[in-house]
Amino acid sequence: MSGVIKIKKGLDIRLTGKAEKILETAGLSTTYAVKPTDFHGLTPKLAVKVDHKVQAGSPLFFDKYNPEIKFTSPVSGTVVSINRGERRRILEVVVEADEKTSYEEFQKADPLALSRDEIKEQLLKSGLWTSIVQRPFGILADPSVSPKNIFISCFDTAPLAPEYDFVLNGAAKEFQTGINALAKLTDGKVILGLSSLGTNKVFADVKNAEVNYFEGPHPAGNVGIQIQQVDPINKGDLVWTVNPQDVVLIGRLFEKGIYDASIIVALTGSQVKAPRYFRAMKGMDVVPLLVGRIKDDVKYRVISGNVLTGKQIPVDGFLGMQDSQITVIPEGDEIEMFGWALPGFGKYSPSRTFFSWLTPKKNYVLNANYHGGERAFVMSEQYEKVLPMDILPVHLLKSILANDLDKMEQLGIYEVLEEDLALCEYICTSKIKVQDILRSGITSFLKEIS
């Protein structure tokens, strides 16, 4: 074992509803959707029309400015709708699945025997290239460049996050094949971040990768925090990141020669009757996951992802293409008489407003209520307590609000994405929408430098 990197700043939000290590198969979904809104920096252009027949791995749309980056169907079937938003922006391409999945065929080969260009071509054609995220800015990876390094965080410290040791149990061979493929795409290293407290059965013997161990509260499991600790991003640097389940899908592509989009999803949250794991598919309609498994005693919110960075979806919505977790929590819109004046026994607070600090191991039922509106954005040093990065987050956010590009660059916009500052938004007494501000700053910065 290498030395352990200890993360001291951060906050573990202990929520009720963590998934038990029980694996079931979700009911069959009839519809699946690929959403361009799940990918930053994408201008989609359709490759299909309504009633178009597709196979698993067939292109649905592609990047207008980089047409070789294709977004493919996770199942075979018929395109039944193309949902649009304002100014005809494409929101979803929905496919009604066949009873039996048929697949586009790709090259079946050992990545170690292939060249970088051959691996790249395979990933682009299959649509799995879209699982690679480029930093800075969290955009689609540029196929024309070689990244400095490729980082993979093999544990997640977000609230109720799935445990990858359980999720990837039995997939060590496919994971290794995926690592072998990714190692060919960089002149640097593939770098894994592992928990010093985990069993790490799947990842312990991985070859062609460097391993680092981390210990500490959330966001220790964020790949951005691990990058900052191991090899920080400077101006001009490009690094790529990949989710562990997507590494398995990449390995499966080379071993089977097909795009098999089956994953394991954690159904979590205090409104779930029996939180556990399910075999599912990317982009699936979440109804088969939710029906009969949700407590309906109060109004609830369904989130694709975790409570800090996930997106609210309707009860008949679709799992995000980059998500492997569904969280269901109370909406929290009930009126609480004298709520502000009560002592708050049994309530959770990241500060010492209530008494939760006396029971640090207790799990809590939290809802989606903001408990107030936006207030003056002042320097309080709150953010620095939960952000283990050597930047000034409030100054960075204010430079974005002022649209001062030079200051954004100086204050560290290259190093952070929304997930890295999500805890800052959670603890913010001013109710500032930190993640939205950061993404608007990244968008402005990209427009200026493009």
N, C-alpha and C positions, 0 to 999 in steps of 0.2 A: 504494500500500500504506500502511495506517495503521501507527502505531508498534507494535513487537513487545513483547508482555508476556512477560517472561522469568520462568519458574518455576524456582527454584533448588533447592528441597527436593523430594525424591522418590526413586524407585528404579526403574530399568528392569531387569526380571527377564528375562534373555536365555535363552530356552528353545529347545531343538531342536524343529523341526517347524512352522515358519512356512509358510503356504500359498504355493505358487508362483502366479504370475499366469497360471494356466491355468484356463479355464472349461469345465466339462463339465455335462451334464444328468444329474441323479440318476435312478436307476431309479424307476419308478412305485411310490408307496406305496399300499397298499390301505386303510389306516386313518389317520385324523387325529384329534387331540384338542385341545380347548380346556380349559385348566386354570384354575379360579378361583384356585388357589394362586399363580398367576403375578402376581396383582394384589393389592396391599395395600389394606386398608380396605374390602374387598368382602364383602358378605353376599349370596351368590347365591340366586336363586330360579329354578327350572326353567321353561322355556317349551316343553319337548318331553318326550316319553316314549320309551322303547325302541320301536323299529320305526317311529318317526315319520320321514316323508320330508322332507328339507330341500334347499334350493338354496344355492349359495354366496351368503352375505349374509343367510340366514335366521336369526332369533334362536334361540339354544340356551338361554340363560338371561339374566337381567337383575339389576341391583342392587336388592335388596329395598327399600332406603331411598331409591333414586333410580331408579324404574322406567324412565325414558326412556333410561338408559344400558344399551344392549343389547350382548351378546356373541354374535357371529354365526359361522356355520360358514364355514371357508375353502374348502370344497368342497361339491358337491351329493352326495347319497347318503342313506343310512339310518342313523339313530341305533341303534347296536348294543349300547352299554352305557353305563351311568352309574355310574362307580366312586366308592365312598364310603369314608371313613375313620372315625376315632373319632367317636362321637356323630352318625353319619350325615352327617358333613361331606362335601360334594361335592368330589371330587378331580379328576375328569376326565369330560368328556362326549365319547364316542368316536363318530365317524362313519365308516362304511364307504363309500368313495367310489364314485360311478358311473364307468363307463368314459369317459364324456364329461361334462364339467362344464356344468351349466346354472346361470344366474345370476338372482338377484333384480335387477330393474331399478330404478335410481335416476335422479335428475335429471342429465342431461348438460348442463353449462352452464359458462360462463366465470365463475370466482369473483369477478372484478372487477365483474361485472354483477349480482351477487347481494348481498343484505343480510346482515348478521351473523346474523340469525335463520334465514335460509334456508340458510346454510352450516352453522350449528349443527345444524339439523334433518337435513340430509343426512348429516353425520358421525355423529349419534346413531342414525339408522335403519340405516345401513350397518354399524355396529359399529366404525368407525374412530375414534370418539371415545375408545375405550379405549386408543389409542396415545398419548394426551396424559397426561403425568404432572404432578401439581401439587406444588410445593414451597411451604412446608415439608412434610415428612413423607412425600413420595413416594407419595401416594395418587392415586386417580382424580380427574381434573380436574372441578371443579364447574361444570356448564353455566350456572348462574345468575349467575356472576361474570365480570368482565372482568379478566384478569391484568395485573399491572404491566408485564411483558414476557414474550416467549416466546423461550427460548434453545434453540439447536441446536448441538451440538458435531459438527463435520464431520470429526473425526479421532479415533482411539481409540488410546491409548498402553498399554492393558492387554496382558499377555503374549499374543503370537501373534494379536492382534486383526486382523480384516479391514481392508484398506485401502479406504476409501470412494471414493477417486479411481478405483480399479479396479472396485469393486462397482457404482458408479453411472455408469460409462462408458456414454454413449448415452442417459442418462435425464435430461439437463439440462432438457428441456422440461417433463417431468412434475414434476421437482423445483421448477421455477419456478412451475408451476400450484399446487403444494402450498403454497409460500411465499405466493402471492397469497391463498389461502384462509385461511391462518393469520393473515396480517396484518389480516384483517377481524375477527378474534376478540379483538383487544387494542386498547386506546387508547394503548398504548405502542409498543414496537418489536419486530420479530423480529430477534434478534441471533444471528449466526453466529460460531462459534469455529473458526478455520482454523489449520492448522499452518504456521509460517513456513518449514518445510523441505519442504513438499509441493508438488506441481505444481498442485493445486486447479483442475483443468480444468473440473470440473462446477460449482464454486461461484464461480469468479472473477468472472463477469459477472451474478451474481444481482441482481435488482432488488427493491425493497420490503423491503430488509433492511440492517441495519448489520453490518459485518464487523470482527472483531478477530482479530489474529494472535497465536499463542502459541508459545513455545519452551521446552523443558525436558523432564525425565524424567517418567515416570508419577508422579502422576496429572494431568499437564497436559491430557490429553485428556478428563478427566471434566468433564461439564457443571457439576457443583457447584463445582469449583475455578474454572471460568471465570466463573460467577455471582459468586463471592466476590471476584474480581479486578475485574470490570466494574461491578457494581451489587449489593452485598451485600443479603441478605434480612434485614430488620428485623421486629420484632413488628408484625403487621398486614399485612405484604406477602404477596402471592400471585404466584408466577410459574409458568409452565408450561414443560415441556421435551418435545421430540419427537426421536426417533431419525431420522437422515437417510433410512433406507430406508422408514420410515413416512411421511415427507414425500412420497416418491415414490408410495406407495400412495394417499395423499390426493389427489395430483395426478391419478393414474390414475382415481380415482373420478369426478372432475369431467370428465375428458376422455372416458372410456368409458361412464360411467353404470352401472358395475358394481363390485362388490368383488372385485378381482383380487388374491389373497393371495400371488402368486408373488414370491419374493425370491431373493437369492443368499446362500448359506451357505458359510462357510469351514470345511473339515475340517482340523483342525490337531492337533499334538501329536507327541511322539517315538514313539508306538506306531502312527502312521499310515505306511503304506508310501510313499505319494506325496501329501503334503499339497497341496491345491489347492481351488479354488472350484467350487461346484455350483449350478445352477439348481434351486430347490426350492420348497416351499410352507410357509407358516406352519403350525405344529402337526403336521407330518408325522411318521410313524413313521420312526425313524432307521435301521432295518434296511437299506433300500436304499442308504443312504449308507455304511454300515459294511461290508457283506458283501464279502469279498474284498480289503478295503483295510486291514485291521488286522493288525499283527504279533501273533501269539499265543504268542510265546516265553516271556512272563511273564504273570502275572495283571495285568489292566489295569482302569482306571476310565474310564467315559464321562461327560463333563460337558457339559451344555447351557449354553453360555456359556464364559467364560474361567476360568482356574484360581483366580482370586482371588474372584470373586463368583458364578460359575456354580453350578448345582445338579447333583448326581450323579443320573444316570438309569440304568435298566437297559439292557442292550444292545438290548432290543426296546421301549424307551421312546419318548417323543415330544419333539420339539423345543419348547422353551419359546416362548410366543407373543411374547415380547419379545427373543428371542435370534436372532442370525444367525451363530453360531459353535458348532461341536462340537469339544471338545478331548478327546483320548484320551492318557492318561499311565499309567505303571506304578503299580500299587497300592502297591508298596514294602513288602509284608509278609514278604519273605524275611529269614531270619536272617543277619546280617552278623557273622561272628566277629570279636571285638575291635574292633567298629566305633567305639566311643567312644575307643579308645586309638590308632587308626591316625592317621597325619599328615594324611590327607584330601587327598592329591594328586588332582586331577581332580574334586573336589567343589566345589559352589558355596556361598558364605556371604555374606549381606549385610553382615556384619561382617568382621573380619580373623581369624576363627577358623581358616579354611583359607586357601589361597593363591590363590583366584580373583581377588583384587584385583590380582594381577600380570598377569592376562590379561583386561582389561575388555571385550574384543570377542568373547570366546569364548562359544559357546552351550552350554548344559548340558542333560542329561537329568535332570529332577527327578521325584520320585514323590510320592505322597499321604501318605507316612508323617509322623506328627507328631514322631517322635523324642523322645518323652517325654510326660508327662501334665501337667495343670494344676498350677501352683505358686503361691506367694504373689504377689499382685498389688501390686507395689511401684513407687514413683516412680523411673524409670530414665532419663527423658528420651529413650528410644528413639523413641517415637512422633513427637515433635516433629521428628526428623531427616527424616522422610519425609512429613510432613503440611504442605503449604504454605498453611495457614490460620491466622488469628490467633485460635486458641482453645486451651484447655488440655484435650487429649483424655482424659488419665487422670482428671483431676478431673471431667470430664463423665460418664465411664463410672461412676465411683464414686458420683456423685450419682444415677445411674440405679439402681445396686445398692441404694442407700439409699432409693430411691423419693422423693427430695426434689425435688418438681416446681419449686419456686422456683429451686433451684440449677440444675436442668436448663435452665431458661429463661435464666438469667443466663450460663451457660457455653456456650451456642451450639447448643442442640438444633434450633433453627430452620434452621441452616445446613448440616447434614450428613445424608447418607444412608449406607447400608452401604458403597456403592462408594467413598465418600470416605475411609473408615477401613479399607478392606480391607488396605492395605499395613501398617497398624499391627498388624493381626492376624498378617500373614505374618512380620514380624520379631520378634514378641513372644516373648521367652525364657520368659515365664510361661505361654505357651500359652492365653492368655485368648481366649474366643470373643467377640471385639469386636463383630462384626456382629450376632450374636444378642442381645447385651446392648443395643446401640443400638436395634434394632427393638423389643425389649420395652419400652424407655423411651419410644419414640415411641407405642407402643400404649397405654401407661399415660397418657401425656400427652393423647392424643386422647380417651380415655374421660373424663378429668377435665374437658376443655373442651367436650365435646359435650353 
